[in-house]
Amino acid sequence: MTYGCIASMKTVPGSRDEVVAILLGAAGGLRAAGCHAYIVGLADEDDVTIRVTEVWRSKEHHDASLQLPAARAAIAKAMPMLTGEFTRQELAVAGGLGL
């Protein structure tokens, strides 16, 4: 089974669109790093919450991707616009449409 992660983060008011742009801009190299799916979503309940759903070849591939220069730069750029409120759920992905 592949590795999955569903995460959420809260931005400071007025920063959500910029953080989304950073997240999407950093997605270019993820496929080569072992990512099968990377989905950035906007929460309906407020204008500060972002949800990211990822599916990876393995947890090791995911963890290694966080060390890529582009990922590290994106994280550093986004961090000042985040409140520090994060959630994370890890799961074993059994399959699904598009996988």
N, CA, C and O atoms as a printed pandas DataFrame, in Angstrom:
     atom_number atom_name residue_name chain_id  residue_number  x_coord  y_coord  z_coord
0              1         N          MET        A               1    0.839   -1.192    0.000
1              2        CA          MET        A               1    0.000    0.000    0.000
2              3         C          MET        A               1    0.875    1.242    0.000
3              4         O          MET        A               1    2.006    1.228    0.485
4              5         N          THR        A               2    0.334    2.303   -0.547
5              6        CA          THR        A               2    1.047    3.564   -0.590
6              7         C          THR        A               2    0.733    4.387    0.647
7              8         O          THR        A               2   -0.184    4.070    1.405
8              9         N          TYR        A               3    1.501    5.440    0.838
9             10        CA          TYR        A               3    1.376    6.310    2.001
10            11         C          TYR        A               3    0.512    7.512    1.654
11            12         O          TYR        A               3    0.655    8.099    0.582
12            13         N          GLY        A               4   -0.385    7.876    2.562
13            14        CA          GLY        A               4   -1.217    9.047    2.374
14            15         C          GLY        A               4   -1.145    9.970    3.563
15            16         O          GLY        A               4   -0.857    9.545    4.682
16            17         N          CYS        A               5   -1.405   11.221    3.315
17            18        CA          CYS        A               5   -1.390   12.231    4.361
18            19         C          CYS        A               5   -2.461   13.265    4.040
19            20         O          CYS        A               5   -2.553   13.761    2.917
20            21         N          ILE        A               6   -3.262   13.576    5.043
21            22        CA          ILE        A               6   -4.254   14.640    4.923
22            23         C          ILE        A               6   -3.909   15.652    6.002
23            24         O          ILE        A               6   -3.915   15.328    7.189
24            25         N          ALA        A               7   -3.610   16.867    5.593
25            26        CA          ALA        A               7   -3.169   17.893    6.536
26            27         C          ALA        A               7   -4.006   19.155    6.364
27            28         O          ALA        A               7   -4.605   19.390    5.315
28            29         N          SER        A               8   -4.029   19.953    7.415
29            30        CA          SER        A               8   -4.643   21.274    7.302
30            31         C          SER        A               8   -3.728   22.282    7.977
31            32         O          SER        A               8   -2.939   21.950    8.862
32            33         N          MET        A               9   -3.860   23.507    7.536
33            34        CA          MET        A               9   -3.092   24.601    8.123
34            35         C          MET        A               9   -3.949   25.849    8.075
35            36         O          MET        A               9   -4.807   25.996    7.204
36            37         N          LYS        A              10   -3.710   26.744    9.015
37            38        CA          LYS        A              10   -4.430   28.014    9.041
38            39         C          LYS        A              10   -3.446   29.137    8.735
39            40         O          LYS        A              10   -2.323   29.162    9.237
40            41         N          THR        A              11   -3.901   30.064    7.895
41            42        CA          THR        A              11   -3.090   31.216    7.530
42            43         C          THR        A              11   -3.518   32.433    8.342
43            44         O          THR        A              11   -4.611   32.465    8.906
44            45         N          VAL        A              12   -2.651   33.419    8.390
45            46        CA          VAL        A              12   -3.081   34.684    8.965
46            47         C          VAL        A              12   -4.105   35.279    7.998
47            48         O          VAL        A              12   -4.012   35.048    6.793
48            49         N          PRO        A              13   -5.075   36.039    8.501
49            50        CA          PRO        A              13   -6.109   36.596    7.622
50            51         C          PRO        A              13   -5.503   37.348    6.438
51            52         O          PRO        A              13   -4.562   38.127    6.583
52            53         N          GLY        A              14   -6.072   37.088    5.268
53            54        CA          GLY        A              14   -5.647   37.746    4.049
54            55         C          GLY        A              14   -4.478   37.083    3.332
55            56         O          GLY        A              14   -4.050   37.562    2.282
56            57         N          SER        A              15   -3.953   35.983    3.885
57            58        CA          SER        A              15   -2.770   35.333    3.308
58            59         C          SER        A              15   -3.052   34.007    2.621
59            60         O          SER        A              15   -2.152   33.418    2.022
60            61         N          ARG        A              16   -4.295   33.527    2.699
61            62        CA          ARG        A              16   -4.559   32.184    2.198
62            63         C          ARG        A              16   -4.221   32.027    0.716
63            64         O          ARG        A              16   -3.592   31.039    0.337
64            65         N          ASP        A              17   -4.615   32.957   -0.112
65            66        CA          ASP        A              17   -4.352   32.823   -1.547
66            67         C          ASP        A              17   -2.855   32.779   -1.841
67            68         O          ASP        A              17   -2.414   32.028   -2.712
68            69         N          GLU        A              18   -2.078   33.575   -1.124
69            70        CA          GLU        A              18   -0.634   33.583   -1.342
70            71         C          GLU        A              18   -0.001   32.259   -0.916
71            72         O          GLU        A              18    0.889   31.747   -1.594
72            73         N          VAL        A              19   -0.462   31.706    0.208
73            74        CA          VAL        A              19    0.059   30.412    0.648
74            75         C          VAL        A              19   -0.336   29.317   -0.338
75            76         O          VAL        A              19    0.478   28.448   -0.650
76            77         N          VAL        A              20   -1.556   29.344   -0.827
77            78        CA          VAL        A              20   -1.989   28.367   -1.830
78            79         C          VAL        A              20   -1.098   28.459   -3.062
79            80         O          VAL        A              20   -0.688   27.430   -3.598
80            81         N          ALA        A              21   -0.793   29.662   -3.520
81            82        CA          ALA        A              21    0.077   29.839   -4.683
82            83         C          ALA        A              21    1.469   29.257   -4.424
83            84         O          ALA        A              21    2.066   28.660   -5.319
84            85         N          ILE        A              22    1.982   29.426   -3.219
85            86        CA          ILE        A              22    3.287   28.858   -2.863
86            87         C          ILE        A              22    3.222   27.339   -2.900
87            88         O          ILE        A              22    4.105   26.692   -3.462
88            89         N          LEU        A              23    2.174   26.764   -2.300
89            90        CA          LEU        A              23    2.032   25.308   -2.270
90            91         C          LEU        A              23    1.924   24.740   -3.680
91            92         O          LEU        A              23    2.577   23.749   -4.004
92            93         N          LEU        A              24    1.112   25.356   -4.505
93            94        CA          LEU        A              24    0.943   24.866   -5.877
94            95         C          LEU        A              24    2.196   25.075   -6.711
95            96         O          LEU        A              24    2.514   24.251   -7.568
96            97         N          GLY        A              25    2.903   26.158   -6.474
97            98        CA          GLY        A              25    4.126   26.427   -7.204
98            99         C          GLY        A              25    5.224   25.436   -6.901
99           100         O          GLY        A              25    6.094   25.192   -7.737
100          101         N          ALA        A              26    5.191   24.859   -5.707
101          102        CA          ALA        A              26    6.217   23.893   -5.308
102          103         C          ALA        A              26    5.883   22.476   -5.752
103          104         O          ALA        A              26    6.678   21.564   -5.526
104          105         N          ALA        A              27    4.745   22.270   -6.371
105          106        CA          ALA        A              27    4.291   20.918   -6.721
106          107         C          ALA        A              27    4.992   20.330   -7.936
107          108         O          ALA        A              27    4.915   19.123   -8.165
108          109         N          GLY        A              28    5.671   21.154   -8.714
109          110        CA          GLY        A              28    6.253   20.710   -9.972
110          111         C          GLY        A              28    7.161   19.499   -9.891
111          112         O          GLY        A              28    7.098   18.634  -10.765
112          113         N          GLY        A              29    7.990   19.409   -8.889
113          114        CA          GLY        A              29    8.944   18.307   -8.799
114          115         C          GLY        A              29    8.477   17.130   -7.977
115          116         O          GLY        A              29    9.239   16.187   -7.768
116          117         N          LEU        A              30    7.247   17.160   -7.507
117          118        CA          LEU        A              30    6.801   16.103   -6.594
118          119         C          LEU        A              30    6.630   14.750   -7.270
119          120         O          LEU        A              30    6.922   13.723   -6.657
120          121         N          ARG        A              31    6.169   14.719   -8.504
121          122        CA          ARG        A              31    5.976   13.434   -9.182
122          123         C          ARG        A              31    7.296   12.665   -9.266
123          124         O          ARG        A              31    7.340   11.466   -8.990
124          125         N          ALA        A              32    8.357   13.353   -9.643
125          126        CA          ALA        A              32    9.670   12.707   -9.737
126          127         C          ALA        A              32   10.169   12.242   -8.369
127          128         O          ALA        A              32   10.999   11.338   -8.283
128          129         N          ALA        A              33    9.661   12.863   -7.300
129          130        CA          ALA        A              33   10.064   12.496   -5.942
130          131         C          ALA        A              33    9.236   11.333   -5.381
131          132         O          ALA        A              33    9.487   10.879   -4.265
132          133         N          GLY        A              34    8.237   10.843   -6.160
133          134        CA          GLY        A              34    7.432    9.716   -5.712
134          135         C          GLY        A              34    6.013   10.051   -5.310
135          136         O          GLY        A              34    5.342    9.233   -4.682
136          137         N          CYS        A              35    5.539   11.242   -5.661
137          138        CA          CYS        A              35    4.185   11.659   -5.297
138          139         C          CYS        A              35    3.200   11.236   -6.390
139          140         O          CYS        A              35    3.416   11.516   -7.569
140          141         N          HIS        A              36    2.117   10.561   -5.991
141          142        CA          HIS        A              36    1.068   10.149   -6.929
142          143         C          HIS        A              36   -0.055   11.183   -7.011
143          144         O          HIS        A              36   -0.688   11.327   -8.057
144          145         N          ALA        A              37   -0.307   11.905   -5.909
145          146        CA          ALA        A              37   -1.380   12.902   -5.880
146          147         C          ALA        A              37   -1.035   13.974   -4.867
147          148         O          ALA        A              37   -0.541   13.682   -3.778
148          149         N          TYR        A              38   -1.297   15.218   -5.235
149          150        CA          TYR        A              38   -1.057   16.372   -4.363
150          151         C          TYR        A              38   -2.192   17.342   -4.625
151          152         O          TYR        A              38   -2.240   17.978   -5.678
152          153         N          ILE        A              39   -3.104   17.460   -3.673
153          154        CA          ILE        A              39   -4.318   18.244   -3.861
154          155         C          ILE        A              39   -4.387   19.315   -2.780
155          156         O          ILE        A              39   -4.350   19.009   -1.588
156          157         N          VAL        A              40   -4.485   20.556   -3.198
157          158        CA          VAL        A              40   -4.599   21.686   -2.276
158          159         C          VAL        A              40   -6.035   22.179   -2.335
159          160         O          VAL        A              40   -6.536   22.525   -3.405
160          161         N          GLY        A              41   -6.693   22.210   -1.190
161          162        CA          GLY        A              41   -8.087   22.620   -1.140
162          163         C          GLY        A              41   -8.331   23.748   -0.155
163          164         O          GLY        A              41   -7.569   23.944    0.791
164          165         N          LEU        A              42   -9.398   24.481   -0.390
165          166        CA          LEU        A              42   -9.806   25.586    0.467
166          167         C          LEU        A              42  -11.005   25.163    1.298
167          168         O          LEU        A              42  -11.985   24.646    0.762
168          169         N          ALA        A              43  -10.932   25.378    2.591
169          170        CA          ALA        A              43  -12.040   25.023    3.469
170          171         C          ALA        A              43  -13.232   25.931    3.210
171          172         O          ALA        A              43  -13.072   27.122    2.945
172          173         N          ASP        A              44  -14.422   25.362    3.289
173          174        CA          ASP        A              44  -15.644   26.141    3.114
174          175         C          ASP        A              44  -16.006   26.960    4.349
175          176         O          ASP        A              44  -16.650   28.003    4.239
176          177         N          GLU        A              45  -15.590   26.484    5.533
177          178        CA          GLU        A              45  -16.075   27.081    6.777
178          179         C          GLU        A              45  -15.411   28.404    7.146
179          180         O          GLU        A              45  -15.934   29.130    7.991
180          181         N          ASP        A              46  -14.282   28.736    6.540
181          182        CA          ASP        A              46  -13.622   30.006    6.836
182          183         C          ASP        A              46  -12.707   30.380    5.674
183          184         O          ASP        A              46  -12.606   29.646    4.691
184          185         N          ASP        A              47  -12.045   31.522    5.797
185          186        CA          ASP        A              47  -11.163   31.965    4.706
186          187         C          ASP        A              47   -9.689   31.916    5.095
187          188         O          ASP        A              47   -8.868   32.636    4.526
188          189         N          VAL        A              48   -9.356   31.062    6.067
189          190        CA          VAL        A              48   -7.963   30.940    6.504
190          191         C          VAL        A              48   -7.447   29.497    6.495
191          192         O          VAL        A              48   -6.255   29.275    6.709
192          193         N          THR        A              49   -8.309   28.525    6.254
193          194        CA          THR        A              49   -7.904   27.124    6.333
194          195         C          THR        A              49   -7.625   26.543    4.959
195          196         O          THR        A              49   -8.399   26.713    4.017
196          197         N          ILE        A              50   -6.487   25.846    4.872
197          198        CA          ILE        A              50   -6.072   25.129    3.663
198          199         C          ILE        A              50   -5.962   23.661    4.039
199          200         O          ILE        A              50   -5.449   23.324    5.106
200          201         N          ARG        A              51   -6.442   22.792    3.166
201          202        CA          ARG        A              51   -6.291   21.348    3.377
202          203         C          ARG        A              51   -5.480   20.779    2.218
203          204         O          ARG        A              51   -5.726   21.100    1.055
204          205         N          VAL        A              52   -4.510   19.927    2.553
205          206        CA          VAL        A              52   -3.652   19.315    1.545
206          207         C          VAL        A              52   -3.772   17.806    1.682
207          208         O          VAL        A              52   -3.587   17.257    2.768
208          209         N          THR        A              53   -4.082   17.140    0.582
209          210        CA          THR        A              53   -4.169   15.680    0.539
210          211         C          THR        A              53   -3.063   15.186   -0.383
211          212         O          THR        A              53   -2.932   15.639   -1.520
212          213         N          GLU        A              54   -2.270   14.247    0.129
213          214        CA          GLU        A              54   -1.129   13.736   -0.632
214          215         C          GLU        A              54   -1.141   12.210   -0.641
215          216         O          GLU        A              54   -1.528   11.580    0.343
216          217         N          VAL        A              55   -0.719   11.626   -1.747
217          218        CA          VAL        A              55   -0.507   10.183   -1.852
218          219         C          VAL        A              55    0.894    9.986   -2.413
219          220         O          VAL        A              55    1.250   10.556   -3.444
220          221         N          TRP        A              56    1.689    9.165   -1.718
221          222        CA          TRP        A              56    3.087    8.950   -2.051
222          223         C          TRP        A              56    3.383    7.471   -2.225
223          224         O          TRP        A              56    2.676    6.614   -1.694
224          225         N          ARG        A              57    4.432    7.186   -2.972
225          226        CA          ARG        A              57    4.899    5.810   -3.152
226          227         C          ARG        A              57    5.178    5.179   -1.791
227          228         O          ARG        A              57    4.885    4.000   -1.590
228          229         N          SER        A              58    5.741    5.946   -0.852
229          230        CA          SER        A              58    6.024    5.461    0.503
230          231         C          SER        A              58    6.206    6.662    1.427
231          232         O          SER        A              58    6.368    7.793    0.968
232          233         N          LYS        A              59    6.178    6.404    2.723
233          234        CA          LYS        A              59    6.443    7.462    3.701
234          235         C          LYS        A              59    7.860    7.995    3.527
235          236         O          LYS        A              59    8.112    9.187    3.699
236          237         N          GLU        A              60    8.767    7.112    3.188
237          238        CA          GLU        A              60   10.155    7.526    2.979
238          239         C          GLU        A              60   10.272    8.520    1.820
239          240         O          GLU        A              60   11.042    9.477    1.892
240          241         N          HIS        A              61    9.507    8.287    0.760
241          242        CA          HIS        A              61    9.505    9.231   -0.363
242          243         C          HIS        A              61    8.965   10.600    0.082
243          244         O          HIS        A              61    9.508   11.645   -0.277
244          245         N          HIS        A              62    7.895   10.564    0.866
245          246        CA          HIS        A              62    7.334   11.817    1.378
246          247         C          HIS        A              62    8.350   12.559    2.230
247          248         O          HIS        A              62    8.590   13.749    2.031
248          249         N          ASP        A              63    8.944   11.852    3.177
249          250        CA          ASP        A              63    9.895   12.491    4.084
250          251         C          ASP        A              63   11.097   13.051    3.322
251          252         O          ASP        A              63   11.572   14.144    3.628
252          253         N          ALA        A              64   11.581   12.311    2.343
253          254        CA          ALA        A              64   12.720   12.776    1.540
254          255         C          ALA        A              64   12.352   14.026    0.739
255          256         O          ALA        A              64   13.196   14.895    0.522
256          257         N          SER        A              65   11.098   14.119    0.301
257          258        CA          SER        A              65   10.686   15.273   -0.504
258          259         C          SER        A              65   10.776   16.571    0.297
259          260         O          SER        A              65   10.981   17.641   -0.277
260          261         N          LEU        A              66   10.627   16.483    1.592
261          262        CA          LEU        A              66   10.696   17.682    2.436
262          263         C          LEU        A              66   12.100   18.257    2.507
263          264         O          LEU        A              66   12.289   19.385    2.963
264          265         N          GLN        A              67   13.079   17.494    2.061
265          266        CA          GLN        A              67   14.464   17.971    2.037
266          267         C          GLN        A              67   14.869   18.555    0.686
267          268         O          GLN        A              67   15.970   19.088    0.549
268          269         N          LEU        A              68   13.995   18.459   -0.308
269          270        CA          LEU        A              68   14.303   19.026   -1.618
270          271         C          LEU        A              68   14.426   20.547   -1.508
271          272         O          LEU        A              68   13.655   21.176   -0.783
272          273         N          PRO        A              69   15.384   21.144   -2.217
273          274        CA          PRO        A              69   15.557   22.602   -2.132
274          275         C          PRO        A              69   14.274   23.387   -2.413
275          276         O          PRO        A              69   13.992   24.368   -1.725
276          277         N          ALA        A              70   13.500   22.975   -3.404
277          278        CA          ALA        A              70   12.263   23.702   -3.725
278          279         C          ALA        A              70   11.257   23.598   -2.586
279          280         O          ALA        A              70   10.572   24.572   -2.274
280          281         N          ALA        A              71   11.161   22.429   -1.965
281          282        CA          ALA        A              71   10.227   22.252   -0.844
282          283         C          ALA        A              71   10.669   23.082    0.357
283          284         O          ALA        A              71    9.844   23.729    1.001
284          285         N          ARG        A              72   11.946   23.067    0.658
285          286        CA          ARG        A              72   12.468   23.838    1.790
286          287         C          ARG        A              72   12.248   25.338    1.572
287          288         O          ARG        A              72   11.898   26.061    2.505
288          289         N          ALA        A              73   12.454   25.800    0.338
289          290        CA          ALA        A              73   12.241   27.214    0.028
290          291         C          ALA        A              73   10.766   27.584    0.158
291          292         O          ALA        A              73   10.438   28.648    0.684
292          293         N          ALA        A              74    9.880   26.716   -0.316
293          294        CA          ALA        A              74    8.444   26.987   -0.222
294          295         C          ALA        A              74    7.991   27.032    1.235
295          296         O          ALA        A              74    7.215   27.907    1.619
296          297         N          ILE        A              75    8.471   26.097    2.037
297          298        CA          ILE        A              75    8.117   26.078    3.460
298          299         C          ILE        A              75    8.590   27.361    4.130
299          300         O          ILE        A              75    7.836   27.982    4.879
300          301         N          ALA        A              76    9.821   27.760    3.872
301          302        CA          ALA        A              76   10.364   28.978    4.479
302          303         C          ALA        A              76    9.572   30.210    4.064
303          304         O          ALA        A              76    9.355   31.113    4.872
304          305         N          LYS        A              77    9.143   30.249    2.811
305          306        CA          LYS        A              77    8.375   31.393    2.316
306          307         C          LYS        A              77    6.976   31.445    2.932
307          308         O          LYS        A              77    6.466   32.526    3.227
308          309         N          ALA        A              78    6.357   30.280    3.123
309          310        CA          ALA        A              78    4.985   30.233    3.635
310          311         C          ALA        A              78    4.894   30.402    5.147
311          312         O          ALA        A              78    3.909   30.953    5.639
312          313         N          MET        A              79    5.884   29.950    5.887
313          314        CA          MET        A              79    5.801   29.921    7.353
314          315         C          MET        A              79    5.388   31.249    7.991
315          316         O          MET        A              79    4.567   31.226    8.908
316          317         N          PRO        A              80    5.903   32.399    7.564
317          318        CA          PRO        A              80    5.478   33.654    8.209
318          319         C          PRO        A              80    3.994   33.966    8.021
319          320         O          PRO        A              80    3.441   34.792    8.747
320          321         N          MET        A              81    3.349   33.317    7.060
321          322        CA          MET        A              81    1.932   33.566    6.802
322          323         C          MET        A              81    1.026   32.534    7.458
323          324         O          MET        A              81   -0.190   32.576    7.271
324          325         N          LEU        A              82    1.596   31.609    8.221
325          326        CA          LEU        A              82    0.832   30.560    8.896
326          327         C          LEU        A              82    0.736   30.856   10.378
327          328         O          LEU        A              82    1.635   31.459   10.964
328          329         N          THR        A              83   -0.376   30.422   10.984
329          330        CA          THR        A              83   -0.596   30.697   12.410
330          331         C          THR        A              83    0.056   29.663   13.321
331          332         O          THR        A              83    0.201   29.903   14.520
332          333         N          GLY        A              84    0.447   28.528   12.777
333          334        CA          GLY        A              84    0.979   27.446   13.600
334          335         C          GLY        A              84   -0.071   26.408   13.966
335          336         O          GLY        A              84    0.232   25.425   14.642
336          337         N          GLU        A              85   -1.304   26.623   13.520
337          338        CA          GLU        A              85   -2.376   25.652   13.755
338          339         C          GLU        A              85   -2.380   24.651   12.603
339          340         O          GLU        A              85   -2.800   24.967   11.490
340          341         N          PHE        A              86   -1.908   23.442   12.887
341          342        CA          PHE        A              86   -1.805   22.388   11.889
342          343         C          PHE        A              86   -2.504   21.126   12.378
343          344         O          PHE        A              86   -2.542   20.862   13.580
344          345         N          THR        A              87   -3.049   20.358   11.464
345          346        CA          THR        A              87   -3.504   19.002   11.763
346          347         C          THR        A              87   -2.874   18.084   10.730
347          348         O          THR        A              87   -2.479   18.519    9.649
348          349         N          ARG        A              88   -2.787   16.794   11.082
349          350        CA          ARG        A              88   -2.185   15.834   10.159
350          351         C          ARG        A              88   -2.728   14.452   10.460
351          352         O          ARG        A              88   -2.752   14.017   11.611
352          353         N          GLN        A              89   -3.159   13.773    9.427
353          354        CA          GLN        A              89   -3.597   12.381    9.532
354          355         C          GLN        A              89   -2.833   11.585    8.500
355          356         O          GLN        A              89   -2.819   11.934    7.320
356          357         N          GLU        A              90   -2.191   10.505    8.946
357          358        CA          GLU        A              90   -1.479    9.615    8.040
358          359         C          GLU        A              90   -2.332    8.379    7.814
359          360         O          GLU        A              90   -3.076    7.960    8.701
360          361         N          LEU        A              91   -2.223    7.794    6.624
361          362        CA          LEU        A              91   -2.997    6.603    6.348
362          363         C          LEU        A              91   -2.323    5.747    5.291
363          364         O          LEU        A              91   -1.525    6.236    4.491
364          365         N          ALA        A              92   -2.649    4.484    5.299
365          366        CA          ALA        A              92   -2.235    3.565    4.239
366          367         C          ALA        A              92   -3.312    3.634    3.177
367          368         O          ALA        A              92   -4.484    3.389    3.467
368          369         N          VAL        A              93   -2.936    3.964    1.955
369          370        CA          VAL        A              93   -3.897    4.138    0.879
370          371         C          VAL        A              93   -4.109    2.794    0.177
371          372         O          VAL        A              93   -3.166    2.204   -0.351
372          373         N          ALA        A              94   -5.345    2.324    0.179
373          374        CA          ALA        A              94   -5.668    1.046   -0.438
374          375         C          ALA        A              94   -5.881    1.186   -1.942
375          376         O          ALA        A              94   -5.720    0.206   -2.670
376          377         N          GLY        A              95   -6.238    2.371   -2.429
377          378        CA          GLY        A              95   -6.475    2.589   -3.849
378          379         C          GLY        A              95   -7.473    3.705   -4.047
379          380         O          GLY        A              95   -7.854    4.385   -3.093
380          381         N          GLY        A              96   -7.893    3.894   -5.271
381          382        CA          GLY        A              96   -8.873    4.909   -5.579
382          383         C          GLY        A              96   -8.760    5.364   -7.016
383          384         O          GLY        A              96   -7.833    4.984   -7.730
384          385         N          LEU        A              97   -9.688    6.162   -7.426
385          386        CA          LEU        A              97   -9.729    6.683   -8.779
386          387         C          LEU        A              97   -8.501    7.562   -9.023
387          388         O          LEU        A              97   -8.213    8.464   -8.236
388          389         N          GLY        A              98   -7.795    7.305  -10.090
389          390        CA          GLY        A              98   -6.627    8.102  -10.437
390          391         C          GLY        A              98   -5.321    7.608   -9.844
391          392         O          GLY        A              98   -4.261    8.169  -10.123
392          393         N          LEU        A              99   -5.387    6.571   -9.033
393          394        CA          LEU        A              99   -4.156    6.058   -8.421
394          395         C          LEU        A              99   -3.709    4.793   -9.095
395          396         O          LEU        A              99   -2.689    4.217   -8.714
